[in-house]
Amino acid sequence: MTSEVTTSAAGFWYGKDSRVDAVDVLNALRRYRTAESSAQRRARESLGIGENALLALRVLLDAEKTGRTVNAKDLAEELEITAASTSALVDRLVRSGHVVRHADPHDRRGVILTATGASMRDVMRVLDELDSRAVEATEHLSDDEMATIIAFLDQMARVVDDVDAVQGRSA
């Protein structure tokens, strides 16, 4: 991937002194999202699982790293999905050998979920490596630059959330 700035005027090349505009920023954001989606897709394909399943495995591994336990209710809250969807997701992950259910030692009726499998852990290590490289990519930024980027990304999240809310009302 190059760091070349692509201008919004198709077919024209501008020198390095050309002004970067909003379309250039949005195009860069789209390139990032495409690259990130491709990395996530490769990880899911190597495991033979879907997006929510990969997110669930990441939640379970993160919990394991920090010494926390996760039950189905915790997972549902973390993934922002219904209890029924969580139950189906956990059932699929158990059947595929990616998750194991254990009795909760503090609650007789409770069930704790843990991630399993060397291949799955290898994929999670790849994702963690990507996260580490992303942190390295930002370490050279000044506090002001980071604050600007955070404000921009937060605003973009609000724009997307607002579009989803408007579409939900009109559906």
N, C-alpha and C positions, 0 to 999 in steps of 0.2 A: 504494500500500500504506500502511496506517495504522500508527501506533505504538501504537494502543489495545490494552490488555491484555484478552484474552478469558478469562473465568474458566471453570473446569471445570464449573460448575453450569449446565447448559443452561437458557435461559429466564430467568435472573436477571441483573440488572445491579447491579454493586456500584460504589460511589463510588471516587474515585481513591485512597482510603486502604486499599482492600481488599488483602489479602495475596495475593501471587503465589505459586502453588504449582508443584509438579513438572509437572503437566499443562500449565500455562501455558507453562513453559519448553519442554516437548516440542512443544507446538503451534507455538511460535515457530520452533523448529528445523525442523519440517515445512514451515512457510511458506517459510523460507529455502531448503530443499532443493527445493521445488516451483519457486520463482522461478529458482534456479540451473539446474535441469533444463530449464526452458523456454528459458532463454538458450542453453544448450548445444544443445538441439533445433533452435532457429532457425538457429544456426551450421551444424549438420550438414545441415539441409534446404537452406540456401543453396548448399552445396557438393555436395549429392547423395551424401553419404557416411554411414557408420555411426559409432557411438561410438568404437570402437577406431581407426578411420581418423582421426577428429578428434584423438584423443589422440596418434596417431603423428605427425600433421602438427605438432602442438604441440611434440613432442619434437624433431623435425627443425628447426623454426624456432628453438627455444631453443638448440639446438646451434649453429646458424648464427650466432646473436647472440654466442655466447661463443667462436666460433672452433674449435669441436670438430667432428669428423666422426662420423658414425653409420653403422654397418653393420647388417645384419639381426640379428646376434646381440645387439648393443647394444639395438636396438629391442625384441627379444623380452624381454630382461632388464628394460628400463624398463617395458614394458607388462605384464610377468608373464604372457606367453602362450607357447605352445609354438613351436618352430621351424617346424613345419608351418603353424600358424595365421599366423605372421609371414610366411612365404613367400606364402601366399594373399593376405594383407592387402597386402603390397608389390606383388604382381602386379596386384591391383585398382587400387591407387593409381597405378601406372605406366600401366595401360590408360586410366584416367580423366584422365591428364595432370597429376596433382597431385604426382607424385614422378618423379624421374629417377635412374637408376643410372649411376654413374661408376666407372671403374677406380680402385682405390686406388693412389696413387703409391708407397706404401711396401710394398705386398704385391701382386705380380703377379696372384695369384688372387683378391684381395679386391675387394669391391664397396662403394662408399660411396653412401649415399642422400641426396638433397637434395630439398627441397620446391620447387615451382614454382607459377606462376600468380598474376596480380594479384588476381583475385577471392578466392582462398584467403587471400592476405596481408591483404586488406581485412577478411575475417572474423576472422583472427587478431588484427588490430589492435583490432577490437571486443572480443574476449575480453580482450586486454591492457588495454583501457580499463576493462572491468568489474573486472579485478584491481586496477587503480590506484584505482578508486573504492572498492573494498572496503578497501584499505589506508587510504584517507582516512577511511573510516567507523570505523576502529579507532584512529586517531591520538589521539583525545581521551581514550582510556581510560588509567587509571593502570596502573603496572606490576602492582599487585596484582590489578586487574580483569582484565588480560590473562592473568596467571598462572591465575586462576580459570577463565577461559573455556577456556584451553588444557587445563587439567586435566579440565574437563568434557568437551570434545570428544574428548580422548584416551580417557577412560573410555567414552564412547559408541562410539568405534571398537572398543574392546575388547569391548563388549557385542555389537556386530554381528558381529565376528570370532568370538566365542564361540558365537553362534547358528549361524553358518555351519559351525563345526567340529562342533557337536552334530548338525546336520542331515546333515553329511557322513558321520558315524559311523553314523547310523540308516538311511541310504539303501542 
